[in-house]
Amino acid sequence: ALSLGERLPVPAGLVWFLMGLVIVMSGWTLWQRRRQWRAKALDARALMAFERERSRTALRIWRVSTWVSVALWTAMVLWALLTAQGRMPMVPVAPPAQWALNIVVNALVVAVFAVAAWVICRRHRQRLQRLHSLEKMMDVD
C-alpha cells in the first residue's frame, strides 16, 4: 500500500498505524497464549488451575479483540463522516454510496464477530463455573 506514494487514498501515517496495530495485537495474543503451549505432567489441582487460566486467557483475548474491532469500525465511520464533510483530507477514491456500503458491510462483520465472542465467552464462563464446582468437590475429600 505504501508503494502507491501520492495515489495512496489515506495518509501514510494511518497505514503505518494500522500495520503497527496488527503487529501489536498479534504479539499481545501470542504473549497471552504463551503459557498454554507447554505440556506438563500435572496433578489434579494443578490441572484445574491450568484449565481455569486457559479459560480466563481466552475470555481476555476475546474481550480485547472485540473492543478493538468495534473501535476500528467506529474510527472508520468517523473517518468517512469527516471526509464526506470535507474536514479530512483524502484522495477521492470512492463515492459516498460506496463508503456507506463499506460501513454497512463492516458493521455486519463486526456484529457477527461480537455475537461469536459473546457465545464463546459465555461458554468459557460456564466452564469456569464447572471447574469451580469440581474444585469444591475435590476439597470435600
Residue pairs with C-beta under 8 A, 6 or more apart in sequence:
1 8
1 15
2 8
2 12
2 15
2 16
7 91
8 15
8 91
9 90
9 91
9 93
9 94
10 90
11 89
21 68
21 72
25 65
25 68
28 64
29 61
29 65
32 57
32 60
32 61
33 57
33 61
35 53
35 57
36 54
36 57
40 46
40 50
42 50
44 138
45 135
45 138
48 131
48 134
48 135
48 138
51 127
51 131
52 128
52 131
55 124
55 127
55 128
55 131
56 124
56 128
58 120
58 121
58 124
59 121
59 124
59 125
62 117
62 120
62 121
62 124
63 117
63 121
65 117
66 113
66 114
66 117
69 110
69 113
69 114
70 110
70 114
73 106
73 107
73 110
76 102
76 103
76 106
77 103
79 88
80 99
80 100
80 102
80 103
82 88
83 90
83 99
84 96
84 99
94 102
